[in-house]
Every structure is written in C-alpha cells, then in structure tokens.
C-alpha cells in the first residue's frame, strides 16, 4: 500500500511565502481562530479568480506555479 505522503504533491509554500508577501497582487486577510490566539494572516492573490489562495496558486499545477510566473514586486512596502 502506498503511503499518503507519496501520493500528495510536496507542500513548499513555507519557502515560497516570503516572495508572495512581496508581491503587489497579494491581499492579506487576518484570521483569528479564537480569542486566545493571535491573529494570523492568510495571503490571497488578487489576479486569480476562484481559487485565490497564494499557496494553491504556487502549487505545481497552480496558475502562478513554483516559479511565481505572476509575481510583480510591490513598489512601496
């Protein structure tokens, strides 16, 4: 029997997130699971309609892909 980890694509968004955070297309959406937890930020892409999560866009079969084809550096940060 094949382990599930071998069937799923490798998750690499932790390494890709820094580039997505510098992209002019990103939308930062704060989420908070509970009052005791600090707010976290989810990155979404403003260019892609439908599946707009940056992590899904950077997947091997995503519109942006691992090479960040849609990346444009933000001018002012």
Backbone as a ProteinNet text record, in pm:
[ID]
protein_1_A
[PRIMARY]
XXXXXXXXXXXXXXXXXXXXXXXXXXXXXXXXXXXXXXXXXXXXXXXXXXXXXXXXXXXXXXXXXXXXXXXXXXXXX
[TERTIARY]
84	0	89.2	56.6	134.2	95.7	196.3	165.2	105.9	18.3	-48.5	51.7	160.3	261.4	321.5	326.7	381.7	281	153.4	50.3	24.9	50.2	25.2	146.8	125.8	241.6	310.2	438.3	514.5	462.5	444.9	398.5	520.7	535.3	654.5	621.2	495.5	457.4	530.6	573.7	650.1	773.3	839.3	957	917.8	801.4	758.6	689.4	645.7	563.9	633.2	763.3	835.3	822.8	830.9	816.2	671.7	575.7	434.6	404	468.3	445.3	496.4	587.4	641.4	569	469	400.1	293.2	280.5	181.3	39.3	21	-112.5	-169.4	-90.7	-135.5	-239.3	-327.4	-423.4	-399.4	-376.4	-355.2	-487.7	-528.9	-654.8	-624.5	-643.5	-620.4	-729.5	-687.8	-783.3	-749	-847.6	-827.3	-917.1	-856.7	-933.1	-1007.2	-946.8	-1011.8	-960.6	-1024.5	-982.3	-843.6	-807.7	-678.5	-564.2	-596.1	-493.5	-464.9	-338.7	-302.6	-351	-383.9	-430.2	-317.5	-351.9	-258.5	-304.3	-216.7	-250.2	-246.5	-353.6	-361.8	-335.4	-254.2	-224.9	-313.6	-376.4	-460.3	-411.5	-433.6	-389.1	-505.9	-485.6	-588.9	-601.9	-509.3	-510.5	-592.7	-588.5	-652.7	-795.7	-889	-1028.2	-1057.7	-1155	-1189.5	-1098.7	-1006	-910.3	-804.9	-820.4	-733.6	-625.9	-616.2	-513.9	-375.7	-282.7	-147.1	-83	-109.8	-49.7	-100.7	-228.1	-280.9	-228.1	-213.2	-161.5	-17.6	60.4	201.8	224.5	118.9	131.8	182.3	240.4	293.9	192.4	64.8	-35.6	-114	-69.4	-136.8	-103.7	-182.1	-162.3	-31.1	13.3	140	257	235.6	336	452.4	536	651.8	749.6	748.2	839.5	781.8	662.2	596.2	583.8	519	503.4	426	335.6	253.1	311.3	426.8	487.1	523.3	483.9	529.3	563.4	684.9	728.1	645.1	609.9	535.7	632.1	589.4	675.4	698	592.7	603.8	565.1	650.5	618.9	626.5
-117.7	0	125	221.3	344.4	442.5	495.7	595.6	722.4	786.8	907.5	1016.7	1028	1131.4	1117.6	995.3	974.7	1008.7	1010.7	1041.2	1191.4	1267.7	1411.6	1487.3	1600.9	1681.4	1741.7	1767.6	1826.4	1966.2	1997.3	2129.5	2217.2	2320.7	2405.7	2552	2582.6	2722.2	2791.5	2718	2781.3	2851.8	2791.3	2852.7	2962.2	2951.1	3045.3	3168.8	3161.8	3267.2	3404.1	3407.9	3536.2	3610.9	3540	3605.8	3652.3	3570.2	3608.5	3732.2	3743.4	3857.7	3987.6	3980	4099.4	4131.2	4049	4064.2	4173.2	4251.3	4358.8	4305.4	4179.4	4121.6	4061.1	4054.4	3986.1	4068.3	3996	4054.9	3984.4	4059.3	3999.8	3996.4	3877.5	3861.1	3806.4	3885.9	3835.4	3736.8	3628.6	3531.5	3508	3476.5	3451.3	3334.4	3224.8	3104.5	3117.4	3184.7	3202.6	3331	3371.8	3495.1	3480.9	3360.6	3337.9	3334.6	3314.9	3300.8	3434.5	3460.6	3581.2	3568.9	3680	3679.2	3635.7	3553.6	3513.1	3577.3	3581.6	3644.7	3538.6	3534.3	3446.9	3533	3482.8	3555.4	3504	3597	3563.6	3643.2	3589.7	3655.4	3730	3855.6	3939.5	3920.7	3848.9	3828.4	3704.8	3603.6	3475.7	3476.5	3443.5	3434.8	3291.1	3276.1	3142.8	3101.5	3009.7	2965	3072.5	3155.3	3271.9	3258.2	3147	3128.2	3127.5	3201.9	3204	3065.9	2990.5	2857.1	2766.1	2775.8	2695.5	2746.4	2877.1	2934.2	2893	2872.3	2836.4	2685.6	2606.3	2461.1	2430.3	2312.6	2279.6	2294.9	2269.8	2283.7	2414.6	2506.4	2634.2	2734.3	2841	2940.9	3016.5	3039.6	3109.9	3010.8	2894.2	2788.3	2813.5	2712.5	2725.3	2835.3	2870.5	2973.7	3114.5	3128.7	3258.8	3337.8	3278.8	3343.1	3474.7	3487.4	3607.3	3712.4	3684.2	3774.5	3908.4	4014.5	4150.2	4215.3	4263.6	4323.2	4446.2	4459.2	4576.6	4694.7	4807.2	4925.4	4985.3	5002.8	5062.4	4959.4	4940.7	4847.5	4916.8
0	0	0	-85	-98	12.4	85	187.8	125.1	198.4	150.2	113	188.4	161.8	21.8	-30.7	-164.7	-274	-241.6	-339.6	-354	-247.5	-248.4	-299.9	-368.3	-409.6	-287.2	-300.3	-189.3	-159.6	-31.5	9.9	32	-48.9	-41.5	-13.2	22.1	37.1	151.1	252.7	361	305.1	206.9	145.6	46.6	-16.3	-118.9	-61.3	63.8	123.4	124	146.2	151.6	19.3	-92.3	-222	-241.8	-202.6	-214.9	-130.1	-15.1	73.6	12.2	-85.2	-152.1	-283.3	-319.6	-448	-440.5	-545.1	-548	-560.4	-598.8	-615.4	-487.2	-383.2	-262.3	-185.2	-120.7	-28.1	104.4	209.7	341.5	416.1	455	527.1	665.8	769.6	905.1	943.9	1008	1060.8	1207.2	1283.1	1424.9	1463.5	1504.5	1536.6	1668.7	1764.1	1893.7	1957.9	2064.4	2133.1	2195	2234	2298.8	2197.8	2072.3	1970.2	1902.6	1873.3	1799.1	1655.3	1595	1456.3	1363.4	1266.6	1162	1032.8	935.6	808	698.5	621.1	505.1	382.4	290.2	167.2	54.8	-14.6	-129	-249	-367.8	-490.6	-553.6	-585.4	-643.3	-794.9	-856.7	-1000.9	-1038.2	-956.2	-986.1	-933.6	-1020.1	-975.3	-931.4	-845.6	-796.5	-683.4	-708.9	-607.9	-591.3	-492.3	-479.6	-374.2	-306.9	-205.5	-271.7	-215.7	-271.2	-266.2	-161.9	-152.1	-263.4	-299.5	-410.8	-544.3	-557.9	-682.5	-707.2	-599.7	-614.3	-622.3	-614.7	-629.8	-770.9	-792.3	-925.2	-1038.8	-1012.8	-1117.7	-1105.5	-1018.9	-998.8	-1108.3	-1116.1	-1221.4	-1207.2	-1085.5	-1063.8	-1066.3	-1007.8	-1009.2	-915.5	-896.8	-808.2	-850.4	-979.6	-1029.2	-1019.5	-962.8	-942	-1071.7	-1171.5	-1303	-1295.4	-1198.9	-1188.8	-1093.9	-1035	-936.2	-998.5	-930.6	-961.9	-828.1	-817	-690.7	-657.6	-531.5	-485.4	-483.5	-534.7	-543.7	-405.7	-328.8	-195.5	-91.7	8.6	116.4	248
[MASK]
+++++++++++++++++++++++++++++++++++++++++++++++++++++++++++++++++++++++++++++

